[in-house]
Amino acid sequence: MEFKPITNKSHWNELMQQCIHHDLQQMWEYGESLHECYDWEVSRHELTIQNETQAIFQTVSKDFPSIGKIARIQNGPLFLIKHNPQNNYEIIKSIIGFLIGHHSSVYITPCLLPDELPNNWITNLKLKPSKEPIWRSIHIDLSKPEENLWRILRRTGWREPIQKAQKEGLRCEWNNNIAHFNFLMEQYKQKQTTLEF
């Protein structure tokens, strides 16, 4: 297995489109926003076997005086459609080994559904599950009937916050315009300063 750095956004996006699952927290822009807003270092890699890309991952890392340098792969790695699922365990193990040499702690949540994860991977890799989530996200299939979606949201704890936001007039729109994303990030930075978070 070989790790190749990715420094070209177009190449990253092209590989991301070839993945089984996609995740906001593995998008190029998400990594850049963490760098701009919180000074996290961002690196992106593809893992290859015999020169064939199997998975990609975006790592954010930061040095903390009391605990050392930590690395987070939030909802990654992303596995390419053409990868061999029998390699999932070895891929995850290799990525952890690649990162642990440069970091005191590594947080990883592979972007796979529960039945796609290798059996007993946490135990076999001698990992320590976090008692509290380092970040929270939710995957929802929006093609399901609305009634089913609300049932899922209730189980995950997101139902009430979404309903509260609806009452306050929150509106969601789909947009892939980078200018709008930059505007959103600018608004976020301003709120960060005024609300001191």
Disulfide bonds with the S-S distance in Angstrom:
none
